[in-house]
Amino acid sequence: MSTIYNNIFSITILNSITPLSKELNNFLSKKITSRYFKKGDFIISSGEICDHLYLIRKGLVRGFFDYNGKEVTTWVSVDNELVTSISGFFKHQPALENIQCLEDTYTECLSYEDMHYALGHFKDMAKLNRLLMEHYYLYAEYRSFMARIPNSLERYDYFTRFVNPETLNRLPKKYLASLLNIRPETLSRLHLDHIKT
């Protein structure tokens, strides 16, 4: 007879990354909680301790920081993706960025304490954590490369090759322009040119 888990969405996503033991699945099933955020809500603000790792069931989230009175978008995430503050969660220090919901966002989340308990008590949690870190580093590398491409058209083309297509469809253009470090009017022209080709 198959086991019925709570928070089956998160359990399914995490097991798709690497198969987890029945014991770890049981633990996560009990410890993962659901959180809902309205459009415009902040999951975390700069300077706060981010004490949860979030899996987006449905929604759109961006990370940004303030520079000379201007918001600079650094990353975006959509359905089925994990989000947290790297400094705020993994280092358990004040977050360096803000994490804001751009749509009504439904999440399932795991606390810092439960994450570290699982790392200390379940061997397969260490493997899952390593694979999640690899994903974060890979995505960070993509963004690092993108930021160093001097030509705006080439930067836009590079971004469209590695980003989830849902991001392009749902992300407001002003935040996409900020993420790509180009003016909104330039983005509109590039987007039209991209569609024509």
N, C-alpha and C positions, 0 to 999 in steps of 0.2 A: 504494500500500500504506500503511495507517495505521500510525502510530508507536505502539509499546507503551511506556508510561511506568511507572516505579516509582511507588509511592505514589499510585495512580490516584484514590483517594478524595479526597485534598487537591487534586490537579490538577483533578478534575471540579468540586469546590466552588468553587475559585478562578476557574475559567473560566466558571462560572455567574454570577459577579459582574461580570466583564468578560472578553471573549475575549483570551487571551494569545498572544504569538508562539510559534512553534515553538522558538526559541532560549531564551526564558524558561521555557517548559514543560520543556525538556531540563535547564536549570539546576536548577529546583525539584525535578524528578524525582530528581536526583542528591543534592541537599542536604537535602531533607526526611527526617526520621528518625521512627521510631515509639517511643513511650514508653507504658508501662503503669503505672498507679498503683492500689494497693489502696484499698478504702474506708477513709477516715480519713487517708490519706496527704496530705501537704502538697506541692503543686506548688512553692510558694514560701512562705517565712515572712517576716514583717515584718522589715525591716532587711537582707535579703539582696538581691543584684542578680539580677533576673529576666532571664536572657539568652536566653529562647526565647519565641516566639509559638506558641500551641497551638491546634490544631483538634480538637475533640472528635468522635471517631468514634462512641463510645458511652460515656455516663456522665453524671454530675451533679456540678457543681462550684459552690462558693460562694466569694465574697470576704467577708472580715470583718476588723474591727479590734477591739482590746480597749480598753474605756473603763471606768475605775474597777472593774476586775475582772470586767466583763461583756462578753461577745462580742456585737458588733453586726454583723449580716449586712447587707451593702450591695448585693449583686447575686448572681444565680445564673445558670448557663448549663447547657444540655443538649446533646444530640446535634446535630452539624452547626454548632455555634457556636464562634467564636474566643474564646479567653481569654488574658489576660496581665495583668501589673501595668502600669498606665499609667506610673507614675513609675519603676518598676523596669526596664521594657523600653524605652520610647520615650525616656526621659531618661537611661537607663543609670545610675540612682542607686538607693540602697537603697529597697526597696519599702515603701510606707506601709501595706500590708495583707497579710493572709494569704490564700492561695488553697488551699482544702481540697477533696478529693474526698469526696463523700457517697455515692458508689457506686463499685464497681470501674470504673475509667475508662481507656479506650483513646484515645490521642491520636496525632496526627502533628504534628511541630513543626519550626519553622525558627529557626535561631540568629540572634542579633542581628547578628553579623558577616556572615552570608550575606544577611540582609535588606538590610543597608546596601550590600553589594556589588551586589546586584540593583538597588537604587535608583540606584546610580551607573553601571550598565552597560546597563540595559534601560529604555527609555522607558515601556513599558506597565506596568512595576512601579510607576512613579510614579502612574499613573492608578489602579491597584489599591490602592495605599496610601491615596490620597485617598478612594476610595470606602469603604475600611475605616474610615478616620477619621470620615467622615460617619456611618457606622453607629454607631460608638462615641458620637459626640456626640449623635446622635438618641436613643439609648437612655439616655444620661446626662440628657438633657433630660426624658424621660419620668419618670425616677426623681426628678429634682429637683422636678417638678410634684407627683408623688405625695407626696413628703415634706412638702409644704406644705399638703396638704388636711387640715383640722383634724378632720373627722368620719371616724371609723374605717370606717363602712359605705361612705361615698363613696370613701375611700382604697382599700378592698378592691375595690370595683366598678371603679375606674379601673385598678387593677393587672391585673384579669382581662381588661381590654379590650386591653392591649398586650403582655402576656406570652405566651410560647409555652405552649399548653395543657399540654404535657408537664411543664412546671414545676409546675403546680398538682397534677397527678396524682402526681408522684414526690417532690416536696420535702417532707421531714418538717415537720410543723406547727410545731414549735418554731422552726425556721429561717424559715419563712414569717412567723410572728408577729414575729420579730425584724426581718425585712426591712420589714414593714409598721408596725413600732413600735406594736404592740398586744399585749395580754396573750393567752396561748394560749387561755384560756377564752372571751375575747371573739371570737377567731378562729373557734373551734368554733361559736359561736352564729351568727356572720355566714355561715359556710360552709353551715350547715344552712338558714338563711333564704334564701341564694342558690340552693340546690338546689330549694327549694320554689317559688320564683318562676321 
